[in-house]
Each structure stands twice: as structure tokens, then as C-alpha cells.
Amino acid sequence: MEQSMFIKSITIDEQERIVVAIQENFQNYLQDEQAKKMLRETAMNALNENFVQLEVSKTTFRVTVQPGTSEASKTIIENEIAKAIEMALMFMSQFGQK
């Protein structure tokens, strides 16, 4: 299963924030308070001192990072998303076998 099933795009906007657009099927999860908390904690842990702020809208989440770290931070976020999707798929496949 590919990341594109969950994520529309990961870009850097004009303010050097990383913007992750979510596929329509999963956008309702962005409104869940637990999901927002998990996104924030994951971003903080992955980006360490480069993390500044997380903003969540109905269709996207934006991560503000320290100036000059957008490209490296985008790569970290892409890797974290890939790991999370892989873990979710492994869990779903194990759950389906029981």
C-alpha cells in the first residue's frame, strides 16, 4: 500500500512550513483531539529543536520549523509518515489474521 492512499502531498509553503495534505477519506481524523495530540508529539519527537509549531486544519496539517531547516525537516516528516503507515498496515494485517 502506498503513502498516496493516505497523503495527497507534502510540500513547503512560502513561509517555509511543511504542509501535509490528507486524502479525503482520512480527513475526519484530523479533527480528532487524540490524533492532533499524536501528530504534535510525533513531530516534536522527530524534529527535536527544529520543531516550532503544529497547525491542523480540516484537510492539512502544517509544521513550522526553525529557519533554514525546512528541507531536512520535510524529509524527516516523510520518513515518519512512511513508518507510521507501515506500522498501521502491519497491525491491520495481524488483526486480520486473528
Residue pairs with C-beta under 8 A, 6 or more apart in sequence:
1 85
1 89
3 81
3 82
3 85
4 23
5 23
6 22
6 23
6 26
6 81
6 85
7 20
7 21
7 22
7 23
7 81
8 21
8 22
8 23
9 19
9 20
9 21
10 18
10 19
10 20
10 21
10 74
10 77
10 78
10 81
11 18
11 19
11 21
12 18
12 19
12 70
12 71
12 74
13 19
13 62
15 64
16 64
16 65
16 67
16 70
17 55
17 62
17 63
17 64
17 65
17 70
18 62
18 63
18 65
18 70
18 73
18 74
18 77
19 60
19 61
19 62
20 60
20 61
20 62
20 63
20 77
20 81
21 59
21 60
22 29
22 30
22 59
22 60
22 61
24 59
27 58
27 59
29 35
30 36
30 56
30 57
30 58
30 59
30 60
30 61
31 58
36 54
36 56
39 54
39 56
39 61
40 54
42 80
42 84
43 51
43 54
43 63
43 77
43 80
44 51
46 76
46 77
46 80
47 63
47 65
47 69
47 73
47 76
47 77
49 66
50 65
50 66
50 69
50 72
50 73
51 63
51 65
52 64
52 65
52 66
53 63
53 64
54 61
54 62
54 63
54 64
55 61
55 62
55 64
56 62
63 73
63 77
65 73
